[in-house]
Structures are given as structure tokens and as C-alpha cells.
Amino acid sequence: MQAQARTAWDRNSHEAAIERLYGHREESVDSHGGFLNFGLWDAGITGYLEAAQRMVERVGELAGLAAGARVVDAACGTGAQDTYLARRFGPLSIDAVDVTWHHVDIARRRAATFDAGSTLRVHHASATSLPLPDATATHVISIEAAHHFDTRAAFFAQGHRVLAPGGVIALADFVLVREPHGPLERALFDATCGLWNVPRANADTADGYRTKLERAGFADVSFTYVGDRTFAGYLASQRRPARRKELAVLRGRVGTMVGELMAWAAHAVYAAGLVEYVLVRAQR
């Protein structure tokens, strides 16, 4: 049955590309504690795991999570962020969704052994077609993933559909600050989007981002810019010798080089003033 699902899924070329990007096998090591975000490198934070947990916590705070919340996590990764949220804000009812089978497999194993009074269900599905009923969630979150969705606007429509009136969407995401100037900046930007599998339709400025949320039915949209606490810290963490050795075991030399290139490219478009990292909140 799973093989049939995989075959059908692969017909969507963009989802298949995301599967290739994130589907590498890392079962031998609990890489980065299971977290996949850049981290929020607040004052006093020196290690990746603490920074990654702080990012997840900050999104939970922004969303206003509290015991009893019914949460949809779009692009949950390996589920580490969901168990963290449940411990920090729970008990929660979480429906976690991811397109990558490897992530889903690990997240389901995490959910099976997790016991903190919360309910964690893991679905293999796209964030642009959430397998959940209308108006049943109190919160929708997506941590550093909506830029991948084909498209972000389609995800906003789905988020609005599954949220009950008054529900909140909270995201950690990227926005375009300005269009690239000249061929070198254009090449840098296009290469970065290619490395990270970002559809061109998702190259939104903050104003464009706000407009898409409002067209989906959201209101009270707010942005917090945190690029100065994300890009550099993540790049530095990827370049640490211990991390390089871990990645060499997990992905091989070529995979390690590609991963570092991706981290460098993300920092480069930020340093060039092209892209910002934002925390976004809006209400249904």
C-alpha cells in the first residue's frame, strides 16, 4: 500500500524534488536532535540544538499555544518540533503533515513512544491539500517550510480552511526584500532558489506575503524580522568540524559539500540584502 502511495506521489515533480532534498537517510545518528530549522540564535545561545529549540518555542509563543490547543503542523520534519511543542505548551492535539516518507516514518516512531498527555498524529500529505476537516484546528504552524510549498498561496487557503474562526496561523519563513540587481545577483538568487527548491511563485515581498494571507481570508498580519539571528548562526554551525564529520557519515563527501553550499547560499542572499527571515502571525 505504501509503495502504491509512493508511486502516485512521485507523479508530482515538485513534491518528488522535496523528497529528494530531505529524504536522505539519517537513521544512524539523531542528526541535529531531529530539528531542521536554521535556529534562532538569541543572546547566550551557542549550540545548534538550543537555537533550533528556541526557534520552535518562539513560533509556539507567537501562535499563542496553550494546553488544549488543536494544532496543525505543516511540514513537521521528523516530528522533533512537535514533541518539543507538546512538552513546552501541552498537552496538545497535533496533526503533523509532511511530504517526505522518511520524515513520516521517523515522526510516527517518535509519536508512538511519546507520552506527555498529548496526542500526535502524523500524516503523509501535502500542505497544499491538508487531509483534515474544515474549521477544526485552533492553530496552524509551519516552521521554515512554506517557501517550499507549491504554492505558498495554496497552503494559506488550506490553513484558513482547517482553522476555526478566531484561529491563528504562525510561520517561520523567508521574504524577498528587493528584486536582484544585475546578472550576478540574479544568478545568486536563482541558484539559491534552485538549491532549496523554492518555486518562483513564492518569491514574495512582505507586502506580497501579506496580500496572499489577506486574500486567503486572514487578518491582523504581523511580521518580525530575525535574519540577524538566523543565517549567520546556522552557517557557522554547519561549518563546525564535528558537524562536518557527522554529515560525512550521513551523506558522504558530496552530500556534505552540497549541504554547506546551501547554507552559504542562504546566508549570501541575506547578506546581499535580497532576503530576510521573518516570523509571521495572522488570524482567521
HELIX and SHEET records of a PDB file:
HELIX    1   1 GLN A    2  TRP A    9  1                                   8    
HELIX    2   2 SER A   13  TYR A   22  1                                  10    
HELIX    3   3 SER A   31  GLY A   34  5                                   4    
HELIX    4   4 TYR A   48  ALA A   63  1                                  16    
HELIX    5   5 ALA A   80  PHE A   89  1                                  10    
HELIX    6   6 TRP A  101  THR A  113  1                                  13    
HELIX    7   7 ARG A  152  VAL A  162  1                                  11    
HELIX    8   8 GLY A  182  LEU A  195  1                                  14    
HELIX    9   9 ARG A  200  ASN A  202  5                                   3    
HELIX   10  10 ALA A  206  ARG A  215  1                                  10    
HELIX   11  11 GLY A  227  ARG A  229  5                                   3    
HELIX   12  12 PHE A  231  ARG A  239  1                                   9    
HELIX   13  13 PRO A  241  ALA A  271  1                                  31    
SHEET    1   A 7 THR A 119  HIS A 124  0                                        
SHEET    2   A 7 SER A  93  ASP A  98  1                                        
SHEET    3   A 7 ARG A  70  ALA A  74  1                                        
SHEET    4   A 7 ALA A 137  ILE A 143  1                                        
SHEET    5   A 7 LEU A 163  LEU A 176  1                                        
SHEET    6   A 7 VAL A 275  GLN A 283 -1                                        
SHEET    7   A 7 ALA A 219  TYR A 225 -1                                        
END                                                                             
